[in-house]
Amino acid sequence: MFCVNCGTRLDEDAQFCSNCGSPIASPADPSIEQEPNTQQPYTQIPVTPPYQPNMDAPQTASTQQPIPQKPTKNNKKKIIALVSVLAAIIVLAIVGVLAWWFISGHNDSAAQESTSAQSQNSATDTEDDNNSDTSDATAKNTDKKQSKKQNKACATSLQFEPKRVRTQELDHTAVVAGTFTSSCDTYSLDNNNVEIRISDQHGIIAAAVFDFSEQPIELTDGESGSVSLAFTQDQSFIPAHEPAITLQAKVTLHSSSKGKSSTSTTSSGRRVGASILTEDEIEQASKNALQREIDSDRQAAQSFMTSYTTQLSSKIEGMTAEGKTWTSKDIWEEFIKYTAKHPQARLLWSADWPTYTKHGNGTNYYVIISGESFGSIESGEQWCAQQGYNQDNCMVVDLQ
């Protein structure tokens, strides 16, 4: 049986076309017999038989809404096969994704482990390098600290021993010859701010700061370094006539940040330092120097108990004379000036001698005498005139 609409071969019991869905007309029941025609034959007008579609010709699509037909066994097989293919594709896709995830995760883990290992190795190498650099730096710092500590120890043990003191008569520059020593076998005194204070039992007699950076004093093999230090008039307070004094020196090395002192070296090799004392220290040192000179000159002044000499000055601190108020420093400098002109000049304390106290008057003056001896008042006055002094600053006296 065929579909009258599309020509598809159909099963005998099909009610709809499996291809186009058109209903299938039921065939005439052969079991019903037609009654014999008893009517007399007559001429019959030919009737055009109903149109039978050509099985091979294409049919016009029916306008009737197709009615879904039940799937056949073949269609079920196709659907099952399609589903199976799709399921296989999905499974393969899932397996592929899982495989990619596993491989990717493994590679990332391996990469992370490799990176971590490289980082650790790099960190270890860096740490080793840093440790090496740190060790080198530490060793250098240690050596530097030890060297600095050793230099500090050498500097701390540095000493200056005065051997001889000589005073220049013209400018009263005190030249102190002595030696530097250190507890170190080898030491170079090249500091530019070396403070040296020389004193006796009464106090400071000389002080200045010296610069040894230009011409260092080398102390090698435990030997001492000899040097002559010159102290100018405002730096020294050494007695003019004390035959022998016991001196001690204190050496202080200051930081280089204080700047260079005005040290110079004379043609004779003497080092000249820069002033370091304050005004108060200078005043006190001058007062000590006056007393030291009085003590030193007392014995020499005894000879004028029976002879004449000339008095050149008498001053006391706070006295107003010659246009200024005198200080211990001024009196000391005046005495130094007179000793430069008259090497035999002596310094007295007036209260120690009868000639200034014999009338019961208390007197406390620093008296400067020329130290020249005269047999008469007239000869003494003549000497004053010869020196250019008048009666205000030169008079004949005896100390009795």
Residue pairs with C-beta under 8 A, 6 or more apart in sequence:
1 9
1 10
1 11
1 12
1 14
1 24
2 8
2 9
2 10
2 55
3 10
3 17
3 19
3 20
3 22
3 24
4 22
4 24
4 25
4 53
5 17
5 20
5 22
5 59
5 62
6 17
6 19
6 20
6 22
6 59
7 55
7 56
7 59
8 17
8 18
8 19
8 20
10 17
10 18
10 24
14 24
15 23
15 24
16 22
16 23
16 24
16 67
16 69
17 24
17 69
18 69
18 72
20 61
20 62
20 66
21 66
21 67
21 68
21 69
22 62
22 64
22 66
23 67
53 59
71 79
150 184
151 187
153 183
153 184
154 182
154 183
154 184
154 187
155 182
155 187
155 191
155 253
157 182
157 183
157 184
158 180
158 181
158 182
158 187
158 189
158 251
158 253
159 180
159 181
159 182
159 249
159 251
160 178
160 179
160 180
160 196
160 249
160 251
161 178
161 179
161 181
161 224
161 249
162 176
162 177
162 178
162 198
162 247
162 248
162 249
163 177
163 178
163 179
164 176
164 177
164 178
165 174
165 175
165 176
165 177
165 238
165 245
165 247
166 174
166 175
166 177
167 173
167 174
167 175
167 236
167 238
167 240
168 174
168 175
169 339
169 340
169 343
170 340
171 232
171 233
171 340
172 233
172 236
172 240
172 336
172 339
172 340
173 230
173 231
173 232
173 233
173 236
174 205
174 206
174 230
174 231
174 235
174 236
174 238
175 228
175 229
175 230
175 231
175 270
176 198
176 206
176 228
176 229
176 230
176 231
176 247
177 226
177 227
177 228
177 229
178 226
178 227
178 229
178 249
179 224
179 225
179 226
179 227
180 189
180 217
180 219
180 224
180 225
180 227
180 251
181 219
181 224
181 225
182 219
184 219
185 220
185 221
185 222
186 219
186 220
186 221
187 218
187 219
188 216
188 217
188 218
188 219
189 212
189 216
189 217
189 218
189 219
189 225
190 212
190 213
190 216
191 212
191 213
191 253
191 254
191 256
192 211
192 212
192 213
192 256
192 259
192 260
192 261
193 209
193 211
193 253
193 254
193 255
193 256
193 258
193 259
193 260
193 261
194 209
194 210
194 211
194 212
194 251
194 252
194 253
194 254
195 207
195 208
195 209
195 210
195 251
195 252
195 253
195 254
195 276
196 206
196 207
196 208
196 209
196 210
196 229
196 249
196 250
196 251
196 252
196 273
197 204
197 206
197 207
197 249
197 250
197 252
198 204
198 205
198 206
198 207
198 231
198 247
198 248
198 249
198 250
199 205
199 247
199 248
199 249
199 250
200 245
200 246
200 247
200 248
200 292
201 246
202 288
202 291
202 292
203 284
203 285
203 288
204 237
204 277
204 281
204 285
204 288
205 236
205 237
205 238
205 239
205 245
205 247
205 285
205 288
205 289
205 292
206 231
206 235
206 236
206 237
206 238
207 231
207 235
207 276
207 277
207 281
207 285
208 229
208 231
208 232
208 235
208 272
208 273
208 274
208 275
208 276
209 254
209 261
209 263
209 273
209 274
209 275
209 276
210 229
210 261
210 263
210 271
210 273
210 274
211 260
211 261
211 262
211 263
211 273
212 263
212 271
213 260
214 263
214 265
215 265
217 225
217 227
218 225
219 225
227 271
228 268
228 269
228 270
228 271
229 270
229 271
229 273
230 266
230 270
230 271
230 272
230 273
231 238
231 273
232 272
232 275
233 333
233 336
234 275
234 282
235 273
235 275
235 276
235 277
237 285
237 286
237 288
237 289
237 292
237 332
238 245
238 289
239 245
239 289
239 292
239 293
239 296
240 293
240 296
240 335
240 336
240 339
240 345
241 293
241 296
241 297
241 300
241 346
242 292
242 293
242 296
261 273
261 274
262 274
263 271
263 272
263 273
263 274
264 271
264 272
265 271
265 272
266 272
277 285
282 329
283 327
283 328
283 329
284 328
286 327
286 328
286 329
286 331
286 332
286 333
287 317
287 328
289 332
290 328
290 331
290 332
290 335
290 347
290 366
293 335
293 347
294 347
294 348
294 349
294 352
294 366
297 346
297 347
297 348
298 348
298 352
300 346
300 371
301 346
301 348
301 353
301 369
301 399
302 399
303 373
304 369
304 373
304 397
304 398
304 399
305 398
305 399
305 400
306 398
306 400
307 373
307 374
307 375
307 398
308 373
308 374
308 375
308 376
308 377
308 379
308 380
308 396
308 397
308 398
309 369
309 370
309 371
309 372
309 373
309 374
309 380
309 396
309 397
309 398
309 399
310 369
310 370
310 372
310 374
310 380
310 383
310 384
310 394
310 395
310 396
310 397
311 367
311 368
311 369
311 370
311 394
311 395
311 396
311 397
312 338
312 342
312 345
312 368
312 369
312 370
312 389
312 393
312 394
313 334
313 338
313 366
313 367
313 368
313 393
314 350
314 365
314 366
314 367
314 368
315 321
315 326
315 330
315 331
315 334
315 365
315 366
316 326
316 331
316 364
316 365
316 366
317 326
317 327
317 328
317 331
318 325
318 326
319 325
319 326
320 326
324 330
331 366
334 368
335 345
335 347
335 366
335 368
338 345
338 368
338 370
339 345
342 370
342 371
342 372
343 371
344 370
344 371
344 372
345 368
345 369
345 370
345 371
346 368
346 369
346 371
347 366
347 367
347 368
348 366
348 367
348 368
348 369
348 399
349 364
349 365
349 366
349 367
350 356
350 357
350 363
350 364
350 365
350 366
350 367
351 357
351 362
351 363
351 364
353 367
353 399
354 399
354 400
355 397
355 398
355 399
355 400
356 363
356 365
356 367
357 363
369 397
370 383
370 394
372 380
372 383
374 380
374 383
374 396
377 396
380 396
381 396
384 390
384 391
384 394
384 395
384 396
387 394
